[in-house]
Each structure stands twice: as structure tokens, then as C-alpha cells.
Amino acid sequence: MRTRITFAIAASLLAIAASVHLIAQRGPGVQTSRAATWLERTPWGHPDLQGEWTSEGEYGVPFERAPQFGTRQFLTDDEYARRLEDVRVRDEGDLARVDVLSGKVNGPSAPIPHWREYNTTSRRTSLVIDPPDGRLPPRTAQARPFPVPQPCGSLQRGEPCDSYEDYGLGVRCIVHGGGFPDAMFPAVYNANMRIIQSPGFVAIIYELIHDTRVIPLDSSPRQNAPLSEAIRMYMGDARGRWDGTTLVVESSHFKANTRGSTPVLHLIERFTRTGRDAIKYEVTFVDPATWTAPWTAALDLKARPAGSGVFEYACHEGNYGMSNMLSAARSLERAAGQGR
């Protein structure tokens, strides 16, 4: 197993290096202007998805659709204008300067204002697009409870925590949300990613918590040999293929129970370049032990300005955050025991 993992990592790094070399070797007859990028193929003939992208515009869109919208996926002009006004009011309050010393803080557990990046521009009525009413299918009788209450260490419940295990995966700087596919959905900041391609691989680098997925495209029996059920990963085991101009990625073997799913969860993603600055993204959840039918969510990925950068996510600033939070909790407990 160690040999197989080492081979896969080495192959992916060599493939990405080859990709960079091939891109550098593009001849003068290949279109390279930003205006024509979405029409291009890579030097080896695959649709070109490469670049820096963000799902920030979908921030604040309800996951499930409000009943009054029925099967309508998008807002009218008037409804969209009201959403933008709500965003303006939200930003006015959330991004205002914070005077911590005076105690005038609306959300003491929330990120400080200058961290936030959530410029909602989407017209979607919900992220869920199938079933047609934008509502998740009913959960099965044996499905796990969802959401699972977190006793401490969250923005809602605060401190103190007894152990590092009581904190969520994001607070512990392990992975955003429950891993994949949460990495695709925007949070309050860093909803950015970079896509890199090579003849045999697609790599997606996520800015939030700084995860990287390496998706093999090789259809050989060696590459597609099934993993042991004992192997589980936060980003799952992904296998990709091209369906016309759409990259289809099927993933399984997840470590976390995304939205209360079971270990049999199977995800099917579709990445389709729809324009110079846009990728249509859809992900279908298949888990008959959790939901009575498959369901699909969608996002629009928008191109970021050239050279924006996907920066290091220095979570916990050298990993002192966790020890500081736990030591502060123990200090509060000692003070309470001494009647202070």
C-alpha cells in the first residue's frame, strides 16, 4: 500500500510539472488571450479549466429553497434588487469597525471585519436544484440525526471545551466543514481555488484550510483498482473522466459524515466551462442509506483577476491557537472554582 501511495503522489507531481512545461511551450498559433481562453483546449486536447476561481458570489444563497419560490431556480429582477439591498445592509453592519475595548461587538465569536469576503451576487433561489422544488429528499428511517449539535467550540456555543476533540474540524484547522464537498461551498472568506491540469490529472487547490485534491484521469485497471473500505479520507477518493466538454469526477471513501451521510456516500461532480470567466459546477449526492433519492446542488464559479493568488491559509498561526484556547478554558475553570 505504501508503494502504491508513493507512486501515485510521485506520478501526480510529475504530471503537474509536465503540464507547466507544456503550457510554457505553446506555439504562436494557439490563442492565449483571456477573451478566448474558454474556447481553448490544453496542448494535449482536453477542455481547459485552468485558472483561479471563486464561489464567493454564492455566499448567502439558501441551501434549500424557500417554499414560495416553488420550482423556480432564479430570482426576478425585483427580487434580486432586494437581495442586493439586503447584502448592502449586511455589509454595512458586518464590515463596520469593531471597538473591542468598549464592548460594542455584535458578534463576539465572529471573524473580525477585514477578514470577510462574501460578495453575494447570485440570483439562485437555492443551491439545491434537484429535486425540482429545491428541497432535500426525505431522510430514511435509519439515517443519522442531522444537524448534530456541537457542545462547544463553535460560533454558536462558544467556550470552554474539555479537549481538542470537542472542537470541529475547521476550528482544529484540519479541513473546511466536513471535508469534501464542503470545500466547494463558500464560507465567510477564502472561497477561492486554483485548477491545474496535466494529461493524466486535474489538481484543485483550495484556499480555505489549504487542501489540495489530485484527481486522476487514467482509466487503466491499475489506477482504477478499488480502495480498501478501511481507507477513508476527508477529500475522498476521486476518479475523473471527460464527458464531452464536461469534467466528471466520482468520489467515495469519505472520512467525515457530510450532512449526516453514511460511509456509502458517492458523489458525482460535473465541471463545465460555460464562458471566458465562468464554470458551471454541479454535485450529486447518492446515499440510499441516508436519503430516499439522489439530490444535486449547483454553484457558479467565477474567474478571479489574473494574479490574484491562492494564498497560504496560516490556520492557528503556527498551531498555537488550539493550545491557547484550551489553556484559557482551564484558566477560566480555575478562576470559577476559586470564586473569582
C-alpha positions as CSV (number, residue, x, y, z in Angstrom):
1,M,0.0,0.0,0.0
2,R,2.9,2.4,0.9
3,T,4.4,1.7,-2.6
4,R,1.1,2.5,-4.3
5,I,0.6,5.7,-2.4
6,T,4.2,6.8,-3.1
7,F,3.8,6.0,-6.8
8,A,0.5,8.0,-7.0
9,I,2.0,11.1,-5.4
10,A,5.1,11.0,-7.5
11,A,3.1,10.5,-10.7
12,S,0.8,13.4,-9.8
13,L,3.7,15.7,-9.1
14,L,5.5,14.7,-12.4
15,A,2.3,15.2,-14.3
16,I,1.6,18.7,-13.0
17,A,5.2,19.6,-13.7
18,A,4.8,18.3,-17.2
19,S,1.6,20.4,-17.5
20,V,3.5,23.6,-16.6
21,H,6.2,22.8,-19.1
22,L,3.7,22.1,-21.9
23,I,1.8,25.3,-21.3
24,A,5.1,27.2,-21.5
25,Q,5.7,25.6,-24.9
26,R,2.5,26.8,-26.5
27,G,3.2,27.8,-30.1
28,P,2.3,31.2,-31.6
29,G,-0.7,29.7,-33.4
30,V,-2.5,28.9,-30.1
31,Q,-4.9,31.5,-28.8
32,T,-3.7,32.8,-25.4
33,S,-5.8,35.9,-24.9
34,R,-8.0,36.0,-21.8
35,A,-11.0,36.7,-24.0
36,A,-10.5,33.4,-25.9
37,T,-9.4,31.2,-23.0
38,W,-12.7,29.5,-22.5
39,L,-12.7,28.2,-26.1
40,E,-9.3,26.6,-25.8
41,R,-8.1,23.1,-25.3
42,T,-5.0,22.2,-23.5
43,P,-1.9,21.2,-25.6
44,W,-3.0,17.6,-25.1
45,G,-6.5,18.2,-26.3
46,H,-8.6,18.4,-23.1
47,P,-11.1,21.3,-22.4
48,D,-9.1,24.0,-20.5
49,L,-10.4,24.6,-16.9
50,Q,-7.2,26.1,-15.6
51,G,-7.0,29.3,-13.7
52,E,-8.1,30.8,-10.4
53,W,-11.8,30.6,-9.5
54,T,-14.1,31.6,-6.7
55,S,-17.6,30.6,-5.4
56,E,-17.8,33.7,-3.3
57,G,-20.8,35.1,-5.3
58,E,-23.0,32.2,-4.0
59,Y,-22.4,33.1,-0.3
60,G,-25.7,33.7,1.5
61,V,-27.8,31.8,-1.0
62,P,-30.1,29.4,1.0
63,F,-29.0,25.7,0.7
64,E,-32.7,24.7,0.3
65,R,-35.3,26.7,-1.5
66,A,-38.0,28.7,0.4
67,P,-41.4,27.2,-0.4
68,Q,-42.7,30.4,-2.0
69,F,-40.4,30.0,-5.0
70,G,-41.7,26.6,-5.9
71,T,-39.7,25.1,-8.7
72,R,-38.2,28.5,-9.8
73,Q,-34.4,28.4,-9.6
74,F,-33.6,32.1,-10.1
75,L,-34.8,35.4,-8.7
76,T,-36.7,38.0,-10.7
77,D,-35.1,41.4,-11.2
78,D,-37.1,42.9,-8.3
79,E,-36.2,40.0,-6.0
80,Y,-32.6,40.3,-7.0
81,A,-32.6,44.0,-6.3
82,R,-33.9,43.3,-2.8
83,R,-31.2,40.7,-2.2
84,L,-28.5,43.2,-3.2
85,E,-30.0,45.7,-0.8
86,D,-30.0,43.1,2.0
87,V,-26.4,42.4,1.2
88,R,-25.6,46.2,1.4
89,V,-27.2,46.4,4.8
90,R,-25.5,43.3,5.9
91,D,-22.1,44.6,4.8
92,E,-22.7,47.9,6.4
93,G,-23.2,46.3,9.8
94,D,-20.8,43.4,9.5
95,L,-17.9,45.3,8.0
96,A,-18.1,48.3,10.3
97,R,-15.0,49.0,12.5
98,V,-15.1,47.0,15.8
99,D,-14.4,48.7,19.1
100,V,-13.5,45.7,21.2
101,L,-12.4,47.7,24.2
102,S,-15.8,49.4,24.5
103,G,-17.6,46.0,24.3
104,K,-19.6,47.2,21.3
105,V,-19.3,44.0,19.3
106,N,-22.4,42.5,17.7
107,G,-20.9,39.0,17.2
108,P,-18.0,38.4,19.7
109,S,-17.3,35.0,18.2
110,A,-17.4,36.1,14.6
111,P,-14.3,36.8,12.4
112,I,-13.0,40.3,12.5
113,P,-14.4,42.5,9.7
114,H,-11.4,42.8,7.5
115,W,-11.2,39.0,7.1
116,R,-14.6,38.7,5.5
117,E,-15.1,38.2,1.8
118,Y,-18.7,37.4,0.9
119,N,-19.8,39.5,-2.0
120,T,-23.2,37.8,-2.8
121,T,-24.1,38.3,-6.4
122,S,-26.0,35.1,-7.2
123,R,-29.6,35.1,-8.5
124,R,-30.2,31.5,-7.3
125,T,-33.2,30.8,-5.1
126,S,-31.3,27.8,-3.6
127,L,-28.1,25.8,-4.0
128,V,-30.1,22.6,-4.3
129,I,-31.5,22.3,-7.8
130,D,-32.8,18.7,-7.9
131,P,-35.4,17.7,-6.7
132,P,-37.0,20.5,-8.7
133,D,-38.5,22.1,-5.6
134,G,-35.0,22.8,-4.3
135,R,-35.7,20.8,-1.1
136,L,-33.7,17.8,0.0
137,P,-35.4,14.4,-0.3
138,P,-36.7,12.9,2.9
139,R,-34.2,11.1,5.1
140,T,-34.6,7.4,5.5
141,A,-35.8,5.9,8.8
142,Q,-32.2,4.7,9.6
143,A,-30.5,7.9,8.7
144,R,-28.2,9.6,11.3
145,P,-29.6,12.7,13.0
146,F,-28.7,16.0,11.3
147,P,-27.5,18.5,12.2
148,V,-25.5,17.1,15.1
149,P,-25.2,19.6,18.0
150,Q,-21.7,20.7,18.8
151,P,-21.3,21.0,22.6
152,C,-18.6,23.8,22.4
153,G,-16.0,25.4,20.2
154,S,-18.4,26.7,17.6
155,L,-19.6,30.2,16.9
156,Q,-22.9,29.3,18.4
157,R,-21.8,27.5,21.6
158,G,-18.5,29.2,22.4
159,E,-16.1,28.1,25.1
160,P,-14.9,26.3,27.1
161,C,-14.0,22.9,25.7
162,D,-12.7,19.9,27.6
163,S,-10.5,18.6,24.8
164,Y,-9.2,19.3,21.4
165,E,-11.6,16.6,20.2
166,D,-14.6,18.7,21.2
167,Y,-13.8,21.3,18.5
168,G,-14.9,21.0,15.0
169,L,-12.6,20.1,12.1
170,G,-12.5,23.6,10.9
171,V,-11.6,25.1,14.2
172,R,-8.9,22.5,14.5
173,C,-7.5,23.5,11.1
174,I,-7.9,20.0,9.7
175,V,-10.4,20.6,6.9
176,H,-13.2,23.1,6.0
177,G,-16.6,21.8,7.1
178,G,-16.6,18.0,7.0
179,G,-14.1,17.9,4.1
180,F,-15.4,17.3,0.6
181,P,-17.6,18.6,-0.9
182,D,-17.8,21.4,1.7
183,A,-14.6,22.8,0.2
184,M,-16.5,23.8,-2.9
185,F,-19.1,25.8,-0.9
186,P,-18.4,29.4,0.2
187,A,-17.8,30.3,3.8
188,V,-17.2,33.9,5.2
189,Y,-13.9,34.2,3.4
190,N,-11.3,32.4,1.2
191,A,-13.8,30.8,-1.2
192,N,-11.1,30.6,-3.8
193,M,-9.4,27.8,-5.6
194,R,-6.9,27.1,-8.4
195,I,-7.3,24.4,-11.1
196,I,-4.2,22.9,-12.7
197,Q,-4.4,20.3,-15.4
198,S,-2.0,17.7,-16.9
199,P,-2.6,14.9,-19.4
200,G,-3.4,12.4,-16.6
201,F,-4.5,14.5,-13.7
202,V,-6.6,17.5,-12.6
203,A,-5.5,19.2,-9.3
204,I,-7.7,21.6,-7.4
205,I,-6.0,23.8,-4.7
206,Y,-8.5,25.3,-2.2
207,E,-7.5,28.4,-0.3
208,L,-9.7,27.7,2.8
209,I,-7.7,25.4,5.2
210,H,-5.5,24.9,2.1
211,D,-6.4,21.5,0.9
212,T,-5.4,20.0,-2.5
213,R,-7.3,17.3,-4.4
214,V,-5.4,15.4,-7.1
215,I,-7.9,13.7,-9.4
216,P,-6.5,11.0,-11.7
217,L,-7.9,10.7,-15.2
218,D,-6.2,7.4,-16.0
219,S,-8.7,4.7,-16.9
220,S,-6.3,1.8,-16.6
221,P,-7.2,-1.1,-14.3
222,R,-4.1,-0.3,-12.1
223,Q,-5.3,3.3,-11.5
224,N,-9.0,2.3,-11.0
225,A,-8.3,-0.6,-8.6
226,P,-10.8,-0.2,-5.8
227,L,-9.5,1.1,-2.4
228,S,-9.9,-0.9,0.8
229,E,-13.0,0.1,2.7
230,A,-10.7,0.7,5.6
231,I,-9.1,3.7,3.8
232,R,-11.1,6.9,4.4
233,M,-10.1,10.5,3.5
234,Y,-11.6,13.9,4.2
235,M,-11.4,14.7,0.5
236,G,-12.4,11.2,-0.6
237,D,-11.0,9.0,-3.3
238,A,-11.7,10.8,-6.6
239,R,-11.6,9.4,-10.2
240,G,-12.2,11.7,-13.2
241,R,-13.1,11.4,-16.8
242,W,-14.2,13.7,-19.7
243,D,-17.8,13.6,-20.9
244,G,-17.6,15.8,-24.0
245,T,-16.5,19.3,-22.6
246,T,-17.5,18.4,-19.0
247,L,-15.1,17.0,-16.4
248,V,-17.0,14.3,-14.4
249,V,-15.5,13.3,-11.1
250,E,-16.8,10.4,-9.0
251,S,-15.7,10.3,-5.4
252,S,-16.2,7.8,-2.5
253,H,-14.4,6.6,0.7
254,F,-15.1,9.7,2.8
255,K,-13.9,10.0,6.3
256,A,-16.4,12.6,7.6
257,N,-20.2,12.2,7.6
258,T,-21.1,15.1,5.3
259,R,-24.7,16.3,6.1
260,G,-25.2,13.1,8.2
261,S,-24.4,10.7,5.4
262,T,-23.1,7.2,5.8
263,P,-19.8,5.6,4.6
264,V,-21.5,4.5,1.3
265,L,-21.9,8.2,0.2
266,H,-21.0,8.5,-3.5
267,L,-20.5,12.0,-5.1
268,I,-20.7,12.8,-8.8
269,E,-19.4,16.2,-9.8
270,R,-19.6,18.0,-13.1
271,F,-17.3,20.9,-14.1
272,T,-18.4,22.7,-17.4
273,R,-16.6,25.8,-18.7
274,T,-19.5,28.0,-19.9
275,G,-17.7,31.1,-20.8
276,R,-14.4,33.1,-20.5
277,D,-15.0,33.7,-16.8
278,A,-17.4,31.0,-15.7
279,I,-17.6,27.4,-14.8
280,K,-20.9,25.6,-14.0
281,Y,-20.4,23.2,-11.1
282,E,-22.9,20.6,-10.0
283,V,-22.5,17.8,-7.4
284,T,-24.9,14.9,-6.9
285,F,-25.2,13.1,-3.6
286,V,-26.0,9.4,-3.8
287,D,-26.5,7.6,-0.4
288,P,-29.6,5.4,-0.3
289,A,-29.0,4.7,3.4
290,T,-29.5,8.5,4.2
291,W,-31.8,9.9,1.6
292,T,-34.7,8.4,-0.3
293,A,-33.4,9.7,-3.6
294,P,-30.2,11.3,-5.0
295,W,-30.1,15.1,-5.0
296,T,-28.0,17.8,-6.7
297,A,-26.6,21.2,-5.7
298,A,-25.1,23.7,-8.0
299,L,-22.7,26.7,-7.9
300,D,-21.3,29.2,-10.4
301,L,-17.6,29.5,-10.2
302,K,-16.3,32.9,-11.4
303,A,-12.8,33.7,-12.7
304,R,-10.6,35.8,-10.4
305,P,-8.5,38.6,-11.8
306,A,-5.2,37.3,-13.2
307,G,-2.5,37.0,-10.5
308,S,-4.9,37.3,-7.5
309,G,-3.2,34.3,-5.9
310,V,-4.4,31.4,-3.7
311,F,-2.6,32.2,-0.6
312,E,-1.4,30.1,2.3
313,Y,-4.1,29.6,5.0
314,A,-1.9,30.0,8.1
315,C,-4.5,28.5,10.3
316,H,-3.8,28.9,14.1
317,E,-0.7,31.0,13.1
318,G,1.9,28.3,13.8
319,N,-0.6,26.0,15.5
320,Y,-0.6,27.9,18.8
321,G,-4.4,28.6,18.6
322,M,-5.5,25.2,20.0
323,S,-3.2,25.2,23.0
324,N,-4.1,28.8,23.7
325,M,-7.9,28.1,23.6
326,L,-7.6,25.0,25.9
327,S,-5.3,26.7,28.4
328,A,-7.6,29.7,28.5
329,A,-10.6,27.4,29.2
330,R,-8.7,25.7,32.1
331,S,-7.8,29.1,33.5
332,L,-11.5,30.1,33.4
333,E,-12.4,26.9,35.3
334,R,-9.7,27.5,37.9
335,A,-11.0,31.1,38.4
336,A,-14.6,29.9,38.7
337,G,-13.5,27.2,41.3
338,Q,-11.8,29.9,43.4
339,G,-14.9,32.1,43.3
340,R,-13.4,34.8,41.2
